[in-house]
Amino acid sequence: MSENKIINWLLDGDVSIQYQVNRDLLGSDLPELQSRIKSEGWGARFLENQNPEGHWGQRFYQPKWISTNYSVLDLKNLQIEKSNPQIQKSLYQVVEKHKGPDGGILPIGNNQLTDLCINGMFLNYASYFGIKEDDLKSIVDCILDQHMSDGGYNCRSNYEQTVHSSVHTTISVIEGILEYENSGYSYQLNELMKTAKESQEFFLQHKLFKSDRTGEIIDKRFSMLSYPSRWRYDILRALDYFQFAGIEYDLRMQDALDILSKKRRKDGTWPVQTRHPGQTHFEMEKTGGPSRWNTLRVLRVLKHFNKNQYWEFIA
C-alpha cells in the first residue's frame, strides 16, 4: 500500500473511522457521517448489545470489557452523537445506583471503595453525553481529593498508602478532565485544570514511558500499540491525549514519537500489536494486522506534533 492511498484506505473503514478521518485529518466535520454511527457498523453492534434494563453485560463493571463502563467508553471513542437517549438512560442509572460514600462511582457492590480509574473514565464519557452537572459534582470532588503530590493519580490511593502516581490512573483521569472542560462544565473547573497541568508534567518528566530517576523503560508494554486501550496506558494514548488537549510539542515527547514512527509497516499503516484479554462484544480489528484505529491515531498525533513527517507519510 503506497503512502498516497492511506487516507483512502482509512475512508474505506467503519463509519466512525470515516467521521474522525474527515474531522481530524481532512478538516471537515461531517455531522451526516456522525449521525450514521448509531445505526451502522461498530456503533450499531455496541448498541444492539445493550440489555432491556439499560445496561451492558451483567452490570456496571462486570464482565470487564462488555460491562456498561467499557461499552459506553467505546461508544464515546467512536464519537457517536452526544445526545443519545439510549446511552444517557444507562448513565443516569449508574449515577442513581453506583455512587459510593465518597461520591465516586463504585465498581462492585455497596461496600467497596471507589476507584479513580473508573471515576476518570466515567467523568470522560458522562461529560461527553451531557449528564447533568449536579450529578458530576461529587465525582469531581472525589478526583480532586485524591490528587497526589507528584502531580498524578493512583487508583490504589483510596485503598492503601501510595507514594507514586500510576500512569494508568492518571491518563484516565486527565482524559476525563479534558472532556469535562470541552463539554462546558464549570464546577471546580479551575482546580481540575490545575491538576491536569500537573499531571501532564508528570508524564513529561517520565518522557511518557521512562523512569524519571534512571531513564530506563518502565514497562515495554507502554510502547505496544493496542486498541481499545481499556484502562491501560501506552504512549500512543498519551500522545493522542496531548494533541486533543492542544499541548505544544515538548522535547521530552520525542523518544515516544520516534517509537511510533518506527512502528510503521511497509504498507504505510500501523498495526495492532497486542490486545488486552477478556470477553468482548466483538473484535473491531485483528491483532497483528493493519489497524485503521492506530493508523488514524498516529497520523493525528503526527499532524499535531510533526507536520513535516505527517505530510511525508500521506503525500
Order of alpha helices (4+ residues) and beta strands (2+ residues): alpha-alpha-alpha-alpha-alpha-alpha-alpha-alpha-alpha-alpha-alpha-alpha-beta-beta-alpha-alpha
